[in-house]
Each structure stands twice: as structure tokens, then as C-alpha cells.
Amino acid sequence: MINSFLSIKHFSFAILLLCFFAPSCKHKQKMQRHQTELIVADTANMGRCRLDFKSARTLSKHVKENEFNFTWVTAKANVETLIDGKEESFDIRVNIRKDSAMLITIQYLLGIQVAKILITRDSVKVRVDIKKQYFKGDFNYINEMLNADLDYDVLQAVLFGNSAEFYEDDDLKLKPVTDRINCHYLLSTERKRRLRKMQQAETGLKKALQILTLNPDNYKIIKNEFSDPATNRTFTANYKDFTQKDSVYAPYHVDIDIVAEKKASIKIDYVRIEKNKPQNISLNIPAKYEAIQIQKK
């Protein structure tokens, strides 16, 4: 086995998906303003937009009713990343069996296959074809290495503008906001996240926040922001170009900004999205490929 480390330079989009709260993620875009203040200070009727107040329960119900639902989904997209001042462009193909597994294939625009990533609820496999290397692990290992709190539900939701499930419904708190200045509804969700460092901290458990910005016409999520107050890390996804195409109504453009110790950005332009067509979701590792050694921080 070779003595190399898992790095964003080598894995590009693959690692961005796996470490959106990791301190190694990078980009050069401006940090988006955290919206927690909007949740604290609800807007009064400023006369700029006529929106009726809706309770958290009502907004949550509308969000679920209008989400992009699927059993299977396959999608092709053009992706641009900005990492440590270096721009990359490539194509991806995503195959997902809902709540079970996703397979992401990454190619350069000339058709050269870069890597494949197989993600299940408890495992992560990465095959880097351009280097003939592979990695096998699980979320616990990656979370420990990156001091993150990743899960399959968040990754699955972010790709297509859905909301992410939380582990503990008893801890879930919903707060509605009627933003009449920007003519949007906002819904914040709050739960306790038990990161190892948080458990050891004197302050005890910290709360992670998710803020959904909703289109009042159809309750589609147009912005999804995750934040971790304990580490000052944020992940923001903006959704645009909601189009009825290929029998699918979904956002065909996604802008993702990651802010941690360093920053990263991803732009996803979907070319095609098809749902409920079963796909082969598997990843074989050739015997000649060498395992990647990962150094924990």
C-alpha cells in the first residue's frame, strides 16, 4: 500500500460531498451571511409583500408535500468547483436508491473517468481511477477524522433541494418566519448533535441549525443552510431553475457554499434527471488498485 493521504486535490467533488463541515474544504467566494439573525428577529408587516402567517407545522407539511419524491433517481450534471484558488470542471452521474445507497461517477469533460464513490447509510467507498487507488471506510471513521457530523440523509437531500431528516424527533424544534421584506417563508429546525468534541466540552451539547427558505407559491426549498455554532461551520445550498423536464419538477441549478476554517464552492447544472428507473448501484475495486492511507487529524 502507498503512503498517500485523502485530499481534496485528488478527490475534488467526491470529498466535497463527504466533508462539507470539514476544516480542509476551500473556495474563494465570499462567505454568505448567516441567517440565524432572521430566525431570532421575525419581520413585521413592512408593506412590501402580502404573506399570511403560517405555523411551523403547516410549513413543514407543505415542504414535505412538495418535495422531489422518488424511489430511484439517476441524474447527469455539469459541475464546476473552486478549491484553494483552483477551478475544476467535470461531469457527474448520480444514481440513488432512496434512503439506501448512492453511486457518483466523476468524469472530466473529455470523457476520462476520474473516480467513483459509493455511499450507503453506514459506509463510504471511493475508487480513484486516475490514480488506481481506493478507500473503504464508514461515516464514523470519516466523522472522527474530520470532526464532522455527516450522515446519508443530508447528502441525499442536498443534491435535489429536499429537507434532511433529523435523528431525534423529540429534540426537533421548528420555528416559522414570515419574511415580508424578501417575500419568503423561512423554517428553522434545531436538534442536538453529539460530536465527540462537543461531548467533552464543558459547555455540553451544542445545537445544530438548519434554515429552509421557501418559495411561498409552491413551498419549494430555494435555500438550505446548515450551521454548527460550536465550530462556526456553515453549508449553504441555493436552488434555481425549477423546471418541468423529463417528467421531473426539480431545481436544475444548485450553488453550494461551504465555510469552515477554509472555504469551497460547487456549481451543479443538471442536464437530465430521471426517476423511478432501477439502476445498478455497486462498486468493484480491481485487485491492482492500492489502498489509500488516511491520516487522522
C-alpha positions as CSV (number, residue, x, y, z in Angstrom):
1,M,0.0,0.0,0.0
2,I,1.2,3.5,-0.7
3,N,1.6,6.2,1.8
4,S,-0.7,8.9,0.5
5,F,-3.4,11.0,2.2
6,L,-7.0,11.6,1.3
7,S,-7.0,15.1,-0.1
8,I,-9.5,17.4,-1.9
9,K,-7.0,18.0,-4.6
10,H,-7.2,14.3,-5.6
11,F,-10.9,13.7,-4.9
12,S,-12.4,17.1,-5.8
13,F,-16.2,16.8,-5.8
14,A,-16.1,13.5,-4.1
15,I,-14.5,14.8,-1.0
16,L,-16.6,18.0,-1.0
17,L,-19.6,15.8,-0.7
18,L,-18.1,14.0,2.2
19,C,-16.6,16.9,4.1
20,F,-18.9,19.9,3.8
21,F,-18.2,20.6,7.5
22,A,-14.6,19.6,7.4
23,P,-11.8,22.1,8.1
24,S,-10.0,21.2,4.9
25,C,-12.7,22.5,2.4
26,K,-11.7,25.5,0.4
27,H,-13.0,28.2,-2.0
28,K,-12.7,31.9,-2.9
29,Q,-16.3,33.1,-2.9
30,K,-17.5,35.5,-0.2
31,M,-18.9,34.0,2.9
32,Q,-22.7,34.1,2.8
33,R,-24.2,35.9,5.7
34,H,-25.5,33.6,8.4
35,Q,-29.3,33.8,8.6
36,T,-29.7,32.9,12.3
37,E,-30.5,36.5,13.0
38,L,-33.5,36.3,10.7
39,I,-34.8,33.5,12.8
40,V,-34.4,35.4,16.0
41,A,-35.9,38.7,14.8
42,D,-39.0,37.9,12.9
43,T,-40.1,40.6,10.4
44,A,-43.2,42.6,10.9
45,N,-45.5,43.5,8.1
46,M,-43.4,46.1,6.2
47,G,-46.0,46.5,3.4
48,R,-43.7,45.1,0.8
49,C,-45.2,41.7,0.5
50,R,-48.5,40.2,1.5
51,L,-47.9,36.9,3.1
52,D,-50.2,35.2,5.6
53,F,-48.6,33.8,8.7
54,K,-48.3,30.0,8.7
55,S,-47.4,27.9,11.6
56,A,-44.3,25.6,11.7
57,R,-46.5,22.6,11.4
58,T,-48.2,23.9,8.3
59,L,-45.0,24.9,6.6
60,S,-43.4,21.6,7.4
61,K,-46.4,19.8,5.9
62,H,-46.2,21.9,2.7
63,V,-42.5,21.3,2.4
64,K,-42.9,17.5,2.6
65,E,-45.9,17.5,0.2
66,N,-43.9,19.5,-2.5
67,E,-40.5,17.8,-2.2
68,F,-38.9,15.9,-5.1
69,N,-40.1,12.4,-4.2
70,F,-38.5,9.3,-5.8
71,T,-37.7,5.7,-5.2
72,W,-34.9,5.7,-7.7
73,V,-33.2,8.6,-9.4
74,T,-30.5,9.0,-12.0
75,A,-29.0,12.3,-13.0
76,K,-26.3,13.8,-15.1
77,A,-24.8,17.2,-14.4
78,N,-22.0,19.6,-15.3
79,V,-20.1,20.6,-12.2
80,E,-17.7,23.5,-11.5
81,T,-15.6,23.7,-8.3
82,L,-13.4,26.4,-6.9
83,I,-11.0,24.8,-4.4
84,D,-7.9,26.6,-3.0
85,G,-8.0,29.0,-5.9
86,K,-8.1,26.2,-8.5
87,E,-11.1,25.8,-10.7
88,E,-12.1,22.4,-12.0
89,S,-14.9,21.4,-14.4
90,F,-16.2,17.9,-14.9
91,D,-19.3,15.8,-15.5
92,I,-21.0,13.6,-12.9
93,R,-23.6,10.9,-13.0
94,V,-25.6,10.2,-9.8
95,N,-27.6,7.0,-9.2
96,I,-29.6,6.8,-6.0
97,R,-31.9,4.3,-4.4
98,K,-33.7,6.4,-1.8
99,D,-32.6,6.1,1.8
100,S,-30.3,3.2,0.8
101,A,-27.3,3.9,-1.5
102,M,-25.9,6.4,-4.0
103,L,-23.3,6.0,-6.6
104,I,-21.5,9.0,-8.0
105,T,-19.4,8.8,-11.1
106,I,-17.0,11.7,-11.9
107,Q,-15.5,12.3,-15.4
108,Y,-13.5,15.1,-16.9
109,L,-15.3,16.8,-19.8
110,L,-13.3,14.8,-22.4
111,G,-14.8,11.6,-21.0
112,I,-11.9,10.5,-18.8
113,Q,-13.2,8.8,-15.7
114,V,-11.8,10.3,-12.6
115,A,-13.4,8.4,-9.7
116,K,-16.5,6.6,-8.4
117,I,-18.0,7.0,-4.9
118,L,-20.4,4.5,-3.4
119,I,-22.2,5.9,-0.3
120,T,-24.6,3.8,1.9
121,R,-26.1,4.6,5.2
122,D,-23.1,3.4,7.1
123,S,-20.2,3.0,4.5
124,V,-18.2,5.0,2.1
125,K,-16.1,3.6,-0.8
126,V,-14.0,5.7,-3.1
127,R,-12.3,4.4,-6.3
128,V,-9.9,6.9,-7.9
129,D,-9.3,5.5,-11.4
130,I,-6.8,8.2,-12.5
131,K,-4.5,7.1,-9.6
132,K,-5.5,3.4,-9.3
133,Q,-6.3,3.9,-5.6
134,Y,-9.2,3.2,-3.4
135,F,-10.6,3.9,0.1
136,K,-13.0,1.9,2.2
137,G,-14.5,3.2,5.4
138,D,-17.6,4.4,7.2
139,F,-19.2,7.6,8.4
140,N,-17.9,7.0,11.9
141,Y,-14.3,6.9,10.7
142,I,-14.7,10.0,8.5
143,N,-16.5,11.9,11.2
144,E,-13.8,11.2,13.7
145,M,-11.1,12.2,11.2
146,L,-12.8,15.4,10.2
147,N,-14.6,16.2,13.4
148,A,-17.8,16.3,11.5
149,D,-21.3,15.0,11.8
150,L,-22.1,13.6,8.4
151,D,-25.0,11.4,7.5
152,Y,-26.5,9.9,4.4
153,D,-29.8,11.8,4.7
154,V,-28.1,15.2,4.5
155,L,-26.1,14.2,1.4
156,Q,-29.2,12.8,-0.3
157,A,-31.3,15.8,0.4
158,V,-28.8,18.5,-0.6
159,L,-28.4,17.2,-4.2
160,F,-32.1,17.8,-5.1
161,G,-33.3,20.5,-2.8
162,N,-35.1,18.4,-0.2
163,S,-35.0,18.8,3.6
164,A,-32.9,16.5,5.7
165,E,-34.3,14.2,8.3
166,F,-33.0,14.5,11.9
167,Y,-32.2,11.7,14.2
168,E,-34.2,12.6,17.2
169,D,-37.7,13.8,16.7
170,D,-38.1,14.6,20.4
171,D,-35.3,17.1,20.1
172,L,-36.6,18.7,17.0
173,K,-37.7,22.3,17.3
174,L,-39.4,24.2,14.4
175,K,-39.6,27.9,14.2
176,P,-41.5,29.7,11.4
177,V,-40.7,33.1,10.0
178,T,-42.8,35.2,7.6
179,D,-40.2,37.3,5.8
180,R,-42.3,40.0,4.2
181,I,-39.3,42.0,3.2
182,N,-38.0,39.3,0.8
183,C,-41.4,37.7,0.3
184,H,-40.3,34.2,1.6
185,Y,-41.2,31.8,4.3
186,L,-38.4,30.5,6.5
187,L,-38.4,27.4,8.6
188,S,-35.6,26.7,11.1
189,T,-35.1,23.2,12.5
190,E,-32.9,22.6,15.6
191,R,-31.6,19.4,17.1
192,K,-28.7,18.3,19.3
193,R,-25.7,16.9,17.7
194,R,-23.4,14.7,19.7
195,L,-19.9,15.3,18.2
196,R,-17.2,13.8,20.3
197,K,-15.5,17.1,21.0
198,M,-18.8,18.6,22.0
199,Q,-19.4,15.8,24.5
200,Q,-16.0,16.6,26.0
201,A,-16.6,20.3,26.2
202,E,-17.5,21.9,29.4
203,T,-20.5,23.6,27.7
204,G,-22.1,20.3,27.0
205,L,-24.2,19.5,23.9
206,K,-24.5,22.1,21.2
207,K,-27.4,22.7,18.8
208,A,-27.0,22.4,15.1
209,L,-29.3,24.6,13.0
210,Q,-30.9,24.1,9.6
211,I,-32.7,27.0,7.9
212,L,-35.0,26.5,5.0
213,T,-36.0,29.4,2.7
214,L,-39.3,28.6,0.9
215,N,-40.9,29.9,-2.2
216,P,-44.4,31.0,-1.0
217,D,-46.0,30.0,-4.3
218,N,-45.1,26.3,-4.2
219,Y,-43.2,25.8,-0.9
220,K,-40.1,24.5,-2.8
221,I,-36.9,25.0,-0.9
222,I,-34.8,27.7,-2.6
223,K,-32.2,27.9,0.1
224,N,-31.0,25.3,2.6
225,E,-28.5,26.3,5.2
226,F,-26.8,24.0,7.8
227,S,-24.8,25.6,10.6
228,D,-22.8,24.3,13.5
229,P,-22.4,27.0,16.2
230,A,-19.8,25.0,18.1
231,T,-17.4,25.1,15.1
232,N,-18.6,28.1,13.1
233,R,-19.1,25.9,10.1
234,T,-21.8,26.5,7.6
235,F,-23.1,24.8,4.5
236,T,-25.4,26.7,2.2
237,A,-27.2,25.4,-0.9
238,N,-29.2,27.7,-3.2
239,Y,-31.6,26.2,-5.7
240,K,-32.7,27.8,-9.0
241,D,-34.1,27.0,-12.4
242,F,-37.0,24.9,-11.2
243,T,-38.1,23.2,-14.4
244,Q,-40.6,20.6,-15.5
245,K,-38.4,18.3,-17.6
246,D,-38.1,14.6,-18.2
247,S,-41.3,14.2,-16.1
248,V,-39.5,15.7,-13.1
249,Y,-40.0,19.1,-11.4
250,A,-36.8,19.9,-9.7
251,P,-34.1,22.6,-9.4
252,Y,-31.7,22.2,-12.3
253,H,-29.1,24.6,-10.9
254,V,-27.5,24.3,-7.4
255,D,-25.0,26.7,-5.9
256,I,-23.2,25.3,-2.8
257,D,-21.0,27.3,-0.5
258,I,-19.0,25.7,2.3
259,V,-17.5,27.8,5.0
260,A,-15.2,26.3,7.7
261,E,-11.7,27.1,8.6
262,K,-11.3,27.4,4.8
263,K,-13.9,27.6,2.0
264,A,-15.2,25.8,-1.0
265,S,-17.8,26.3,-3.7
266,I,-19.7,24.0,-6.1
267,K,-21.9,24.8,-9.0
268,I,-24.1,22.0,-10.3
269,D,-26.1,22.3,-13.6
270,Y,-28.3,19.2,-14.2
271,V,-28.6,18.1,-17.8
272,R,-31.0,15.3,-17.1
273,I,-32.9,13.9,-14.1
274,E,-34.9,10.8,-14.3
275,K,-36.7,9.0,-11.5
276,N,-38.0,5.5,-10.7
277,K,-35.8,3.6,-13.1
278,P,-33.9,1.0,-11.2
279,Q,-30.1,1.2,-11.6
280,N,-27.1,-0.9,-10.8
281,I,-25.5,0.6,-7.7
282,S,-22.3,-1.2,-6.9
283,L,-18.6,-0.5,-6.9
284,N,-15.9,-3.1,-7.7
285,I,-12.3,-2.5,-6.6
286,P,-9.7,-4.0,-9.0
287,A,-7.1,-6.1,-7.3
288,K,-4.2,-4.0,-8.7
289,Y,-5.6,-0.8,-7.0
290,E,-3.7,0.3,-3.9
291,A,-5.4,1.3,-0.6
292,I,-5.2,4.9,0.4
293,Q,-3.8,5.6,3.9
294,I,-5.7,8.3,5.7
295,Q,-4.1,10.4,8.4
296,K,-6.5,11.4,11.1
297,K,-6.3,15.0,12.4
